[in-house]
Amino acid sequence: MLGNLNGWHLVIILVVVLLLFGATRLPALSKSVAQSMRIFKSETKAMKDDDAKPETVAAPAATPAADATPAPAPAPVSSEATSTTDTKS
């Protein structure tokens, strides 16, 4: 669809955009588009890095979990066994 565009078509599109947005708004518009593109690029790069990290981290994390044994539960302490005072006087 866009393969049929030649140089004159692009010039006409640029003139229409210039008329719609005005010469004073175009620098701000291009700056915001460029900033959005930079943010999008950095986010996609971060997503690719996040996808690569779990593969390298997952192998070492599996070994300690297999060796872990549960600790024994502590014995309950009775309040009667710790009392040594006699209430009869």
Secondary structure, DSSP 4 states (H G I P E B T S, - for coil): -GGG--HHHHHHHHHHHHHHH-TTTHHHHHHHHHHHHHHHHHHHHHHHHHHHHHHHHHHHHHHHHHH--PPPPPPPPPHHHH----S--
